[in-house]
Amino acid sequence: MDPLIQPALDASEYRLRPFTLQDAGLVRQASLDPLIPLITTVPANAADEEIVDYIGRQHQRLVAHSGYSFAIADAKTDQAVGQIGLWLKNIDQGRGSVGYWVGAAHRNKGIVSSALDALSTWAIARRDIHRLELYVEPWNDGSWRAAERCGYTREGLLRSWQEVGGLRKDMYMYSRLK
């Protein structure tokens, strides 16, 4: 597998693919969400230039070998509904981490489960990944239920793990092993 070529992955009714400028509307919606900009690199209340920069950064992750950022798109219409990424910060230790978000209009439709299962199956098949990790705030039961549906095991509560919106937050830690 060429590390500089991002595949498109089948995720049932969805497809994971690289971001394009046609996904600007979704990024704009995400920038207005009360939570997505707090926990991702989506800029809050993004201007057009910031949206274009965000999409460009998603491609740079692959070039910089820091990860793969996919738009989650409807398989029939190609309309982007969210984002999912495989981050390689700890790849030298055989670990990858996963993060995702779905636009508010597309939540509670099984999209995260479809995308997470497809990405996790692809990622864990890589020779250099032995463990996938993801972190979820305890209140986000939709997210942690999706993780559990996709074979992730909750390992514990990490107290004061991450700053979110200027406050230290607890996170559940999940893993999926090869």
VMD Tcl script that builds the backbone (N, CA, C; Angstrom):
set m [mol new atoms 534]
animate dup $m
set s [atomselect $m all]
$s set {name element resname resid chain x y z} {
  {N N MET 1 A 0.838 -1.170 0.000}
  {CA C MET 1 A 0.000 0.000 0.000}
  {C C MET 1 A 0.888 1.241 0.000}
  {N N ASP 2 A 0.679 2.113 -0.960}
  {CA C ASP 2 A 1.433 3.363 -1.042}
  {C C ASP 2 A 0.916 4.312 0.038}
  {N N PRO 3 A 1.789 4.744 0.976}
  {CA C PRO 3 A 1.326 5.589 2.074}
  {C C PRO 3 A 0.860 6.976 1.634}
  {N N LEU 4 A 1.145 7.383 0.393}
  {CA C LEU 4 A 0.725 8.700 -0.067}
  {C C LEU 4 A -0.513 8.653 -0.957}
  {N N ILE 5 A -1.140 7.498 -1.043}
  {CA C ILE 5 A -2.384 7.381 -1.783}
  {C C ILE 5 A -3.487 7.054 -0.796}
  {N N GLN 6 A -4.478 7.896 -0.750}
  {CA C GLN 6 A -5.592 7.667 0.166}
  {C C GLN 6 A -6.655 6.860 -0.561}
  {N N PRO 7 A -7.008 5.714 -0.003}
  {CA C PRO 7 A -8.033 4.907 -0.654}
  {C C PRO 7 A -9.423 5.491 -0.406}
  {N N ALA 8 A -10.377 5.026 -1.171}
  {CA C ALA 8 A -11.790 5.237 -0.864}
  {C C ALA 8 A -12.252 3.916 -0.259}
  {N N LEU 9 A -13.012 3.981 0.813}
  {CA C LEU 9 A -13.448 2.777 1.509}
  {C C LEU 9 A -14.964 2.664 1.463}
  {N N ASP 10 A -15.454 1.473 1.194}
  {CA C ASP 10 A -16.883 1.206 1.195}
  {C C ASP 10 A -17.347 1.079 2.639}
  {N N ALA 11 A -18.420 1.778 2.979}
  {CA C ALA 11 A -18.975 1.740 4.337}
  {C C ALA 11 A -20.489 1.550 4.237}
  {N N SER 12 A -20.908 0.453 3.597}
  {CA C SER 12 A -22.319 0.137 3.424}
  {C C SER 12 A -22.988 1.202 2.563}
  {N N GLU 13 A -23.884 1.986 3.128}
  {CA C GLU 13 A -24.582 3.023 2.351}
  {C C GLU 13 A -23.733 4.287 2.203}
  {N N TYR 14 A -22.523 4.250 2.730}
  {CA C TYR 14 A -21.639 5.412 2.715}
  {C C TYR 14 A -20.307 5.032 2.101}
  {N N ARG 15 A -19.547 6.044 1.770}
  {CA C ARG 15 A -18.226 5.873 1.202}
  {C C ARG 15 A -17.295 6.819 1.932}
  {N N LEU 16 A -16.117 6.334 2.284}
  {CA C LEU 16 A -15.098 7.193 2.890}
  {C C LEU 16 A -14.153 7.586 1.772}
  {N N ARG 17 A -13.985 8.871 1.573}
  {CA C ARG 17 A -13.182 9.378 0.453}
  {C C ARG 17 A -12.480 10.660 0.870}
  {N N PRO 18 A -11.488 11.093 0.088}
  {CA C PRO 18 A -10.840 12.371 0.402}
  {C C PRO 18 A -11.839 13.528 0.305}
  {N N PHE 19 A -11.589 14.573 1.074}
  {CA C PHE 19 A -12.401 15.783 0.993}
  {C C PHE 19 A -12.175 16.483 -0.341}
  {N N THR 20 A -13.219 17.169 -0.819}
  {CA C THR 20 A -13.126 18.022 -2.006}
  {C C THR 20 A -13.730 19.376 -1.656}
  {N N LEU 21 A -13.523 20.345 -2.522}
  {CA C LEU 21 A -14.107 21.667 -2.286}
  {C C LEU 21 A -15.632 21.624 -2.299}
  {N N GLN 22 A -16.229 20.596 -2.916}
  {CA C GLN 22 A -17.681 20.454 -2.913}
  {C C GLN 22 A -18.210 20.138 -1.513}
  {N N ASP 23 A -17.328 19.822 -0.575}
  {CA C ASP 23 A -17.732 19.524 0.794}
  {C C ASP 23 A -17.758 20.770 1.681}
  {N N ALA 24 A -17.557 21.934 1.078}
  {CA C ALA 24 A -17.495 23.184 1.844}
  {C C ALA 24 A -18.774 23.438 2.641}
  {N N GLY 25 A -19.917 23.098 2.102}
  {CA C GLY 25 A -21.176 23.315 2.816}
  {C C GLY 25 A -21.235 22.541 4.122}
  {N N LEU 26 A -20.779 21.299 4.093}
  {CA C LEU 26 A -20.755 20.494 5.322}
  {C C LEU 26 A -19.804 21.112 6.340}
  {N N VAL 27 A -18.628 21.536 5.891}
  {CA C VAL 27 A -17.651 22.138 6.806}
  {C C VAL 27 A -18.228 23.419 7.406}
  {N N ARG 28 A -18.933 24.202 6.591}
  {CA C ARG 28 A -19.565 25.428 7.109}
  {C C ARG 28 A -20.581 25.066 8.201}
  {N N GLN 29 A -21.421 24.056 7.945}
  {CA C GLN 29 A -22.400 23.622 8.953}
  {C C GLN 29 A -21.688 23.164 10.228}
  {N N ALA 30 A -20.622 22.385 10.060}
  {CA C ALA 30 A -19.875 21.892 11.229}
  {C C ALA 30 A -19.263 23.043 12.012}
  {N N SER 31 A -18.844 24.101 11.318}
  {CA C SER 31 A -18.229 25.245 12.003}
  {C C SER 31 A -19.227 25.997 12.874}
  {N N LEU 32 A -20.516 25.815 12.612}
  {CA C LEU 32 A -21.565 26.473 13.391}
  {C C LEU 32 A -22.096 25.589 14.516}
  {N N ASP 33 A -21.673 24.336 14.547}
  {CA C ASP 33 A -22.098 23.394 15.572}
  {C C ASP 33 A -21.507 23.819 16.923}
  {N N PRO 34 A -22.257 23.684 18.013}
  {CA C PRO 34 A -21.708 24.111 19.305}
  {C C PRO 34 A -20.564 23.234 19.828}
  {N N LEU 35 A -20.419 22.005 19.323}
  {CA C LEU 35 A -19.394 21.102 19.851}
  {C C LEU 35 A -18.255 20.791 18.869}
  {N N ILE 36 A -18.556 20.607 17.603}
  {CA C ILE 36 A -17.530 20.147 16.653}
  {C C ILE 36 A -16.271 21.016 16.675}
  {N N PRO 37 A -16.365 22.346 16.625}
  {CA C PRO 37 A -15.124 23.141 16.663}
  {C C PRO 37 A -14.351 23.032 17.972}
  {N N LEU 38 A -15.020 22.630 19.060}
  {CA C LEU 38 A -14.327 22.494 20.338}
  {C C LEU 38 A -13.410 21.278 20.381}
  {N N ILE 39 A -13.762 20.223 19.628}
  {CA C ILE 39 A -13.028 18.957 19.741}
  {C C ILE 39 A -12.332 18.543 18.455}
  {N N THR 40 A -12.376 19.400 17.434}
  {CA C THR 40 A -11.745 19.086 16.149}
  {C C THR 40 A -10.975 20.300 15.657}
  {N N THR 41 A -10.446 20.200 14.455}
  {CA C THR 41 A -9.750 21.337 13.855}
  {C C THR 41 A -10.666 22.152 12.942}
  {N N VAL 42 A -11.971 21.866 12.946}
  {CA C VAL 42 A -12.919 22.694 12.200}
  {C C VAL 42 A -12.968 24.055 12.884}
  {N N PRO 43 A -12.706 25.144 12.138}
  {CA C PRO 43 A -12.746 26.464 12.773}
  {C C PRO 43 A -14.184 26.873 13.099}
  {N N ALA 44 A -14.377 27.537 14.224}
  {CA C ALA 44 A -15.704 28.019 14.616}
  {C C ALA 44 A -16.131 29.166 13.708}
  {N N ASN 45 A -17.402 29.161 13.311}
  {CA C ASN 45 A -17.970 30.228 12.471}
  {C C ASN 45 A -17.060 30.555 11.278}
  {N N ALA 46 A -16.684 29.528 10.556}
  {CA C ALA 46 A -15.659 29.652 9.508}
  {C C ALA 46 A -16.078 30.531 8.341}
  {N N ALA 47 A -15.140 31.372 7.921}
  {CA C ALA 47 A -15.277 32.140 6.685}
  {C C ALA 47 A -14.873 31.242 5.516}
  {N N ASP 48 A -15.190 31.651 4.304}
  {CA C ASP 48 A -14.899 30.838 3.119}
  {C C ASP 48 A -13.430 30.413 3.059}
  {N N GLU 49 A -12.523 31.339 3.311}
  {CA C GLU 49 A -11.094 31.032 3.255}
  {C C GLU 49 A -10.701 29.989 4.298}
  {N N GLU 50 A -11.282 30.083 5.485}
  {CA C GLU 50 A -10.987 29.110 6.541}
  {C C GLU 50 A -11.501 27.713 6.166}
  {N N ILE 51 A -12.614 27.647 5.472}
  {CA C ILE 51 A -13.160 26.362 5.027}
  {C C ILE 51 A -12.242 25.735 3.997}
  {N N VAL 52 A -11.781 26.527 3.043}
  {CA C VAL 52 A -10.844 26.029 2.031}
  {C C VAL 52 A -9.550 25.565 2.704}
  {N N ASP 53 A -9.070 26.325 3.685}
  {CA C ASP 53 A -7.862 25.932 4.423}
  {C C ASP 53 A -8.083 24.623 5.170}
  {N N TYR 54 A -9.243 24.457 5.793}
  {CA C TYR 54 A -9.548 23.208 6.504}
  {C C TYR 54 A -9.489 22.022 5.538}
  {N N ILE 55 A -10.120 22.150 4.398}
  {CA C ILE 55 A -10.111 21.055 3.412}
  {C C ILE 55 A -8.686 20.769 2.963}
  {N N GLY 56 A -7.896 21.794 2.747}
  {CA C GLY 56 A -6.494 21.605 2.376}
  {C C GLY 56 A -5.705 20.880 3.454}
  {N N ARG 57 A -5.966 21.202 4.716}
  {CA C ARG 57 A -5.264 20.528 5.821}
  {C C ARG 57 A -5.580 19.032 5.865}
  {N N GLN 58 A -6.783 18.671 5.445}
  {CA C GLN 58 A -7.135 17.249 5.461}
  {C C GLN 58 A -6.250 16.469 4.484}
  {N N HIS 59 A -5.906 17.077 3.365}
  {CA C HIS 59 A -5.003 16.444 2.395}
  {C C HIS 59 A -3.559 16.460 2.893}
  {N N GLN 60 A -3.179 17.507 3.604}
  {CA C GLN 60 A -1.811 17.621 4.129}
  {C C GLN 60 A -1.492 16.554 5.162}
  {N N ARG 61 A -2.493 16.051 5.862}
  {CA C ARG 61 A -2.263 15.014 6.870}
  {C C ARG 61 A -1.607 13.787 6.237}
  {N N LEU 62 A -2.047 13.438 5.054}
  {CA C LEU 62 A -1.480 12.291 4.349}
  {C C LEU 62 A -0.044 12.595 3.920}
  {N N VAL 63 A 0.172 13.764 3.361}
  {CA C VAL 63 A 1.507 14.169 2.909}
  {C C VAL 63 A 2.490 14.199 4.082}
  {N N ALA 64 A 2.035 14.665 5.234}
  {CA C ALA 64 A 2.880 14.765 6.427}
  {C C ALA 64 A 2.990 13.443 7.185}
  {N N HIS 65 A 2.312 12.416 6.692}
  {CA C HIS 65 A 2.299 11.087 7.339}
  {C C HIS 65 A 1.709 11.140 8.748}
  {N N SER 66 A 0.822 12.108 8.997}
  {CA C SER 66 A 0.206 12.186 10.321}
  {C C SER 66 A -1.149 11.487 10.376}
  {N N GLY 67 A -1.670 11.098 9.214}
  {CA C GLY 67 A -2.924 10.363 9.224}
  {C C GLY 67 A -3.688 10.460 7.928}
  {N N TYR 68 A -4.882 9.909 7.985}
  {CA C TYR 68 A -5.807 9.877 6.852}
  {C C TYR 68 A -7.105 10.528 7.297}
  {N N SER 69 A -7.551 11.548 6.605}
  {CA C SER 69 A -8.810 12.203 6.911}
  {C C SER 69 A -9.775 11.944 5.766}
  {N N PHE 70 A -10.902 11.351 6.087}
  {CA C PHE 70 A -11.899 10.984 5.084}
  {C C PHE 70 A -13.178 11.793 5.283}
  {N N ALA 71 A -13.774 12.207 4.186}
  {CA C ALA 71 A -15.154 12.670 4.223}
  {C C ALA 71 A -16.019 11.418 4.220}
  {N N ILE 72 A -17.052 11.415 5.035}
  {CA C ILE 72 A -18.045 10.342 5.010}
  {C C ILE 72 A -19.123 10.836 4.052}
  {N N ALA 73 A -19.302 10.126 2.943}
  {CA C ALA 73 A -20.230 10.583 1.911}
  {C C ALA 73 A -21.295 9.534 1.624}
  {N N ASP 74 A -22.482 9.992 1.305}
  {CA C ASP 74 A -23.559 9.110 0.882}
  {C C ASP 74 A -23.091 8.397 -0.391}
  {N N ALA 75 A -23.188 7.079 -0.421}
  {CA C ALA 75 A -22.670 6.299 -1.551}
  {C C ALA 75 A -23.412 6.599 -2.850}
  {N N LYS 76 A -24.675 6.978 -2.778}
  {CA C LYS 76 A -25.456 7.247 -3.999}
  {C C LYS 76 A -25.283 8.665 -4.505}
  {N N THR 77 A -25.296 9.644 -3.600}
  {CA C THR 77 A -25.267 11.051 -4.018}
  {C C THR 77 A -23.890 11.686 -3.914}
  {N N ASP 78 A -22.987 11.089 -3.181}
  {CA C ASP 78 A -21.650 11.600 -2.878}
  {C C ASP 78 A -21.687 12.840 -1.982}
  {N N GLN 79 A -22.843 13.159 -1.394}
  {CA C GLN 79 A -22.946 14.282 -0.461}
  {C C GLN 79 A -22.226 13.923 0.831}
  {N N ALA 80 A -21.292 14.778 1.256}
  {CA C ALA 80 A -20.568 14.561 2.506}
  {C C ALA 80 A -21.495 14.830 3.680}
  {N N VAL 81 A -21.415 13.943 4.691}
  {CA C VAL 81 A -22.258 14.065 5.878}
  {C C VAL 81 A -21.430 14.136 7.164}
  {N N GLY 82 A -20.118 13.890 7.043}
  {CA C GLY 82 A -19.270 13.904 8.227}
  {C C GLY 82 A -17.816 13.669 7.867}
  {N N GLN 83 A -17.003 13.453 8.895}
  {CA C GLN 83 A -15.567 13.230 8.742}
  {C C GLN 83 A -15.156 12.120 9.687}
  {N N ILE 84 A -14.190 11.309 9.240}
  {CA C ILE 84 A -13.572 10.306 10.101}
  {C C ILE 84 A -12.098 10.253 9.756}
  {N N GLY 85 A -11.266 10.086 10.767}
  {CA C GLY 85 A -9.831 10.074 10.516}
  {C C GLY 85 A -9.110 8.990 11.275}
  {N N LEU 86 A -8.043 8.529 10.676}
  {CA C LEU 86 A -7.085 7.632 11.316}
  {C C LEU 86 A -5.832 8.459 11.547}
  {N N TRP 87 A -5.470 8.646 12.809}
  {CA C TRP 87 A -4.325 9.491 13.163}
  {C C TRP 87 A -3.149 8.607 13.563}
  {N N LEU 88 A -1.980 8.960 13.087}
  {CA C LEU 88 A -0.787 8.103 13.205}
  {C C LEU 88 A 0.289 8.670 14.114}
  {N N LYS 89 A -0.062 9.509 15.057}
  {CA C LYS 89 A 0.911 10.136 15.953}
  {C C LYS 89 A 1.774 9.098 16.673}
  {N N ASN 90 A 1.183 7.964 17.060}
  {CA C ASN 90 A 1.908 6.935 17.805}
  {C C ASN 90 A 2.148 5.673 16.983}
  {N N ILE 91 A 2.273 5.826 15.684}
  {CA C ILE 91 A 2.435 4.663 14.808}
  {C C ILE 91 A 3.736 3.921 15.108}
  {N N ASP 92 A 4.757 4.644 15.596}
  {CA C ASP 92 A 6.016 3.979 15.935}
  {C C ASP 92 A 5.834 2.991 17.092}
  {N N GLN 93 A 4.738 3.109 17.827}
  {CA C GLN 93 A 4.405 2.177 18.907}
  {C C GLN 93 A 3.331 1.167 18.469}
  {N N GLY 94 A 2.981 1.188 17.174}
  {CA C GLY 94 A 1.974 0.266 16.663}
  {C C GLY 94 A 0.545 0.675 16.974}
  {N N ARG 95 A 0.358 1.979 17.323}
  {CA C ARG 95 A -0.967 2.465 17.683}
  {C C ARG 95 A -1.441 3.535 16.712}
  {N N GLY 96 A -2.714 3.436 16.364}
  {CA C GLY 96 A -3.389 4.487 15.622}
  {C C GLY 96 A -4.570 4.948 16.455}
  {N N SER 97 A -5.042 6.153 16.213}
  {CA C SER 97 A -6.243 6.601 16.906}
  {C C SER 97 A -7.264 7.065 15.879}
  {N N VAL 98 A -8.507 7.039 16.290}
  {CA C VAL 98 A -9.610 7.344 15.394}
  {C C VAL 98 A -10.427 8.475 15.990}
  {N N GLY 99 A -10.868 9.379 15.143}
  {CA C GLY 99 A -11.771 10.442 15.544}
  {C C GLY 99 A -12.792 10.667 14.447}
  {N N TYR 100 A -13.956 11.192 14.807}
  {CA C TYR 100 A -15.013 11.378 13.814}
  {C C TYR 100 A -16.009 12.420 14.284}
  {N N TRP 101 A -16.735 12.957 13.322}
  {CA C TRP 101 A -17.876 13.816 13.597}
  {C C TRP 101 A -18.857 13.686 12.441}
  {N N VAL 102 A -20.118 13.926 12.741}
  {CA C VAL 102 A -21.174 13.887 11.732}
  {C C VAL 102 A -21.988 15.163 11.884}
  {N N GLY 103 A -22.353 15.766 10.751}
  {CA C GLY 103 A -23.167 16.974 10.784}
  {C C GLY 103 A -24.476 16.741 11.511}
  {N N ALA 104 A -24.971 17.777 12.183}
  {CA C ALA 104 A -26.162 17.654 13.028}
  {C C ALA 104 A -27.360 17.072 12.285}
  {N N ALA 105 A -27.553 17.424 11.033}
  {CA C ALA 105 A -28.702 16.938 10.267}
  {C C ALA 105 A -28.603 15.452 9.932}
  {N N HIS 106 A -27.440 14.857 10.161}
  {CA C HIS 106 A -27.207 13.466 9.753}
  {C C HIS 106 A -26.987 12.524 10.937}
  {N N ARG 107 A -27.179 12.995 12.142}
  {CA C ARG 107 A -26.927 12.183 13.329}
  {C C ARG 107 A -28.057 11.189 13.581}
  {N N ASN 108 A -27.728 10.151 14.344}
  {CA C ASN 108 A -28.695 9.126 14.751}
  {C C ASN 108 A -29.248 8.331 13.577}
  {N N LYS 109 A -28.409 8.102 12.568}
  {CA C LYS 109 A -28.814 7.331 11.394}
  {C C LYS 109 A -27.887 6.147 11.140}
  {N N GLY 110 A -27.000 5.839 12.092}
  {CA C GLY 110 A -26.071 4.724 11.922}
  {C C GLY 110 A -24.854 5.049 11.073}
  {N N ILE 111 A -24.668 6.316 10.747}
  {CA C ILE 111 A -23.551 6.717 9.881}
  {C C ILE 111 A -22.217 6.470 10.565}
  {N N VAL 112 A -22.108 6.865 11.837}
  {CA C VAL 112 A -20.842 6.671 12.552}
  {C C VAL 112 A -20.493 5.192 12.612}
  {N N SER 113 A -21.449 4.339 12.927}
  {CA C SER 113 A -21.166 2.898 13.006}
  {C C SER 113 A -20.667 2.366 11.668}
  {N N SER 114 A -21.310 2.750 10.575}
  {CA C SER 114 A -20.878 2.288 9.251}
  {C C SER 114 A -19.463 2.763 8.930}
  {N N ALA 115 A -19.221 4.046 9.161}
  {CA C ALA 115 A -17.906 4.612 8.841}
  {C C ALA 115 A -16.823 4.061 9.762}
  {N N LEU 116 A -17.126 3.972 11.054}
  {CA C LEU 116 A -16.134 3.492 12.018}
  {C C LEU 116 A -15.771 2.034 11.755}
  {N N ASP 117 A -16.745 1.212 11.442}
  {CA C ASP 117 A -16.451 -0.189 11.156}
  {C C ASP 117 A -15.566 -0.313 9.916}
  {N N ALA 118 A -15.895 0.425 8.852}
  {CA C ALA 118 A -15.100 0.358 7.621}
  {C C ALA 118 A -13.675 0.848 7.852}
  {N N LEU 119 A -13.525 1.985 8.516}
  {CA C LEU 119 A -12.191 2.532 8.763}
  {C C LEU 119 A -11.386 1.608 9.673}
  {N N SER 120 A -12.014 1.102 10.718}
  {CA C SER 120 A -11.307 0.247 11.681}
  {C C SER 120 A -10.859 -1.056 11.040}
  {N N THR 121 A -11.706 -1.659 10.238}
  {CA C THR 121 A -11.346 -2.904 9.546}
  {C C THR 121 A -10.155 -2.667 8.621}
  {N N TRP 122 A -10.178 -1.560 7.891}
  {CA C TRP 122 A -9.072 -1.220 6.988}
  {C C TRP 122 A -7.803 -0.932 7.790}
  {N N ALA 123 A -7.928 -0.142 8.854}
  {CA C ALA 123 A -6.751 0.273 9.628}
  {C C ALA 123 A -6.091 -0.911 10.326}
  {N N ILE 124 A -6.873 -1.765 10.945}
  {CA C ILE 124 A -6.309 -2.869 11.724}
  {C C ILE 124 A -5.652 -3.910 10.805}
  {N N ALA 125 A -5.992 -3.897 9.523}
  {CA C ALA 125 A -5.361 -4.808 8.555}
  {C C ALA 125 A -3.963 -4.335 8.147}
  {N N ARG 126 A -3.640 -3.087 8.447}
  {CA C ARG 126 A -2.297 -2.576 8.141}
  {C C ARG 126 A -1.273 -3.303 9.002}
  {N N ARG 127 A -0.114 -3.552 8.459}
  {CA C ARG 127 A 0.939 -4.253 9.218}
  {C C ARG 127 A 1.452 -3.444 10.394}
  {N N ASP 128 A 1.410 -2.122 10.292}
  {CA C ASP 128 A 2.021 -1.281 11.328}
  {C C ASP 128 A 1.064 -0.903 12.465}
  {N N ILE 129 A -0.184 -1.324 12.395}
  {CA C ILE 129 A -1.146 -1.002 13.454}
  {C C ILE 129 A -1.569 -2.280 14.160}
  {N N HIS 130 A -1.338 -2.303 15.459}
  {CA C HIS 130 A -1.730 -3.439 16.295}
  {C C HIS 130 A -2.858 -3.064 17.247}
  {N N ARG 131 A -3.042 -1.751 17.418}
  {CA C ARG 131 A -4.038 -1.266 18.370}
  {C C ARG 131 A -4.630 0.044 17.847}
  {N N LEU 132 A -5.956 0.123 17.857}
  {CA C LEU 132 A -6.655 1.368 17.554}
  {C C LEU 132 A -7.241 1.903 18.849}
  {N N GLU 133 A -7.161 3.214 18.999}
  {CA C GLU 133 A -7.700 3.854 20.193}
  {C C GLU 133 A -8.672 4.952 19.786}
  {N N LEU 134 A -9.661 5.165 20.627}
  {CA C LEU 134 A -10.514 6.336 20.459}
  {C C LEU 134 A -10.962 6.800 21.830}
  {N N TYR 135 A -11.253 8.087 21.907}
  {CA C TYR 135 A -11.590 8.743 23.165}
  {C C TYR 135 A -12.950 9.415 23.009}
  {N N VAL 136 A -13.820 9.215 23.994}
  {CA C VAL 136 A -15.187 9.735 23.926}
  {C C VAL 136 A -15.555 10.341 25.276}
  {N N GLU 137 A -16.156 11.521 25.248}
  {CA C GLU 137 A -16.656 12.089 26.494}
  {C C GLU 137 A -17.786 11.203 27.021}
  {N N PRO 138 A -17.835 10.973 28.334}
  {CA C PRO 138 A -18.835 10.067 28.906}
  {C C PRO 138 A -20.289 10.415 28.565}
  {N N TRP 139 A -20.617 11.684 28.406}
  {CA C TRP 139 A -21.996 12.074 28.095}
  {C C TRP 139 A -22.399 11.691 26.679}
  {N N ASN 140 A -21.424 11.420 25.795}
  {CA C ASN 140 A -21.701 11.185 24.374}
  {C C ASN 140 A -22.031 9.706 24.133}
  {N N ASP 141 A -23.169 9.278 24.652}
  {CA C ASP 141 A -23.521 7.863 24.581}
  {C C ASP 141 A -23.706 7.371 23.154}
  {N N GLY 142 A -24.128 8.209 22.227}
  {CA C GLY 142 A -24.237 7.775 20.826}
  {C C GLY 142 A -22.886 7.384 20.263}
  {N N SER 143 A -21.859 8.140 20.598}
  {CA C SER 143 A -20.521 7.858 20.102}
  {C C SER 143 A -19.936 6.604 20.739}
  {N N TRP 144 A -20.064 6.467 22.063}
  {CA C TRP 144 A -19.463 5.279 22.667}
  {C C TRP 144 A -20.250 4.020 22.347}
  {N N ARG 145 A -21.558 4.140 22.105}
  {CA C ARG 145 A -22.320 2.959 21.672}
  {C C ARG 145 A -21.886 2.524 20.275}
  {N N ALA 146 A -21.633 3.482 19.390}
  {CA C ALA 146 A -21.135 3.148 18.052}
  {C C ALA 146 A -19.786 2.435 18.165}
  {N N ALA 147 A -18.912 2.920 19.026}
  {CA C ALA 147 A -17.602 2.273 19.215}
  {C C ALA 147 A -17.787 0.824 19.665}
  {N N GLU 148 A -18.655 0.610 20.618}
  {CA C GLU 148 A -18.875 -0.745 21.120}
  {C C GLU 148 A -19.479 -1.650 20.044}
  {N N ARG 149 A -20.383 -1.109 19.208}
  {CA C ARG 149 A -20.953 -1.895 18.095}
  {C C ARG 149 A -19.871 -2.316 17.107}
  {N N CYS 150 A -18.813 -1.528 17.021}
  {CA C CYS 150 A -17.748 -1.785 16.043}
  {C C CYS 150 A -16.571 -2.561 16.639}
  {N N GLY 151 A -16.770 -3.187 17.775}
  {CA C GLY 151 A -15.745 -4.053 18.347}
  {C C GLY 151 A -14.737 -3.378 19.247}
  {N N TYR 152 A -14.986 -2.141 19.634}
  {CA C TYR 152 A -14.098 -1.451 20.564}
  {C C TYR 152 A -14.484 -1.817 21.996}
  {N N THR 153 A -13.482 -1.911 22.858}
  {CA C THR 153 A -13.675 -2.234 24.267}
  {C C THR 153 A -13.337 -1.009 25.111}
  {N N ARG 154 A -14.234 -0.673 26.026}
  {CA C ARG 154 A -13.949 0.432 26.938}
  {C C ARG 154 A -12.917 -0.041 27.951}
  {N N GLU 155 A -11.809 0.677 28.030}
  {CA C GLU 155 A -10.734 0.299 28.947}
  {C C GLU 155 A -10.777 1.086 30.241}
  {N N GLY 156 A -11.447 2.218 30.235}
  {CA C GLY 156 A -11.519 2.975 31.472}
  {C C GLY 156 A -11.843 4.428 31.242}
  {N N LEU 157 A -11.868 5.154 32.350}
  {CA C LEU 157 A -12.128 6.589 32.346}
  {C C LEU 157 A -10.809 7.309 32.594}
  {N N LEU 158 A -10.441 8.175 31.673}
  {CA C LEU 158 A -9.237 8.991 31.822}
  {C C LEU 158 A -9.675 10.338 32.389}
  {N N ARG 159 A -9.356 10.563 33.634}
  {CA C ARG 159 A -9.805 11.770 34.322}
  {C C ARG 159 A -8.977 12.977 33.885}
  {N N SER 160 A -9.680 14.069 33.615}
  {CA C SER 160 A -9.057 15.330 33.205}
  {C C SER 160 A -8.094 15.114 32.035}
  {N N TRP 161 A -8.497 14.316 31.073}
  {CA C TRP 161 A -7.640 13.861 29.975}
  {C C TRP 161 A -7.342 14.939 28.950}
  {N N GLN 162 A -8.343 15.740 28.615}
  {CA C GLN 162 A -8.189 16.629 27.465}
  {C C GLN 162 A -8.900 17.948 27.725}
  {N N GLU 163 A -8.331 19.023 27.189}
  {CA C GLU 163 A -9.003 20.310 27.282}
  {C C GLU 163 A -10.001 20.421 26.135}
  {N N VAL 164 A -11.238 20.752 26.470}
  {CA C VAL 164 A -12.304 20.949 25.496}
  {C C VAL 164 A -13.015 22.243 25.862}
  {N N GLY 165 A -12.964 23.203 24.966}
  {CA C GLY 165 A -13.635 24.475 25.239}
  {C C GLY 165 A -13.098 25.192 26.459}
  {N N GLY 166 A -11.811 25.042 26.731}
  {CA C GLY 166 A -11.178 25.725 27.854}
  {C C GLY 166 A -11.304 25.005 29.191}
  {N N LEU 167 A -11.946 23.840 29.200}
  {CA C LEU 167 A -12.110 23.073 30.441}
  {C C LEU 167 A -11.486 21.697 30.290}
  {N N ARG 168 A -10.908 21.185 31.367}
  {CA C ARG 168 A -10.378 19.820 31.364}
  {C C ARG 168 A -11.551 18.852 31.415}
  {N N LYS 169 A -11.567 17.868 30.529}
  {CA C LYS 169 A -12.674 16.916 30.440}
  {C C LYS 169 A -12.182 15.488 30.633}
  {N N ASP 170 A -13.028 14.686 31.248}
  {CA C ASP 170 A -12.800 13.242 31.335}
  {C C ASP 170 A -13.123 12.621 29.980}
  {N N MET 171 A -12.463 11.511 29.693}
  {CA C MET 171 A -12.739 10.773 28.453}
  {C C MET 171 A -12.755 9.286 28.753}
  {N N TYR 172 A -13.696 8.590 28.121}
  {CA C TYR 172 A -13.607 7.140 28.090}
  {C C TYR 172 A -12.559 6.787 27.052}
  {N N MET 173 A -11.750 5.779 27.362}
  {CA C MET 173 A -10.780 5.281 26.397}
  {C C MET 173 A -11.262 3.926 25.887}
  {N N TYR 174 A -11.286 3.804 24.582}
  {CA C TYR 174 A -11.674 2.567 23.907}
  {C C TYR 174 A -10.516 2.066 23.065}
  {N N SER 175 A -10.466 0.745 22.879}
  {CA C SER 175 A -9.456 0.174 21.982}
  {C C SER 175 A -10.061 -0.972 21.183}
  {N N ARG 176 A -9.438 -1.200 20.056}
  {CA C ARG 176 A -9.745 -2.380 19.221}
  {C C ARG 176 A -8.396 -2.947 18.822}
  {N N LEU 177 A -8.209 -4.222 19.069}
  {CA C LEU 177 A -6.925 -4.863 18.813}
  {C C LEU 177 A -6.954 -5.691 17.534}
  {N N LYS 178 A -5.757 -5.893 16.987}
  {CA C LYS 178 A -5.600 -6.720 15.794}
  {C C LYS 178 A -6.062 -8.116 16.082}
}
mol reanalyze $m
mol bondsrecalc $m
mol representation Tube
mol addrep $m
